[in-house]
Amino acid sequence: MNTSEIIKESFYLLGKRVQLIYTNDEYTNLRSGDLGTINFIDDSGTVFVNWDNGSKLGLIPGIDKWKIVY
């Protein structure tokens, strides 16, 4: 999804479960396949997720990759 799509769909996406496919954040302990719940989307389109492992890493459209799982 691009940034404008994320912003337009932000109300639809809140509370949805996501699965991480890829992040380039070298300091995170998240791995491909990790699951979390979307809790906030800011004006720039960053998708903030409460990850099941306790991480709060935000996903950046166009850089990070994820999919909605339910």
Secondary structure, DSSP 8 states (H G I E B T S, - for coil): --HHHHHHTHHHHTT-EEEEEE---TT----TT-EEEEEEE-TT--EEEEETTS---EE-BTTBEEEE--
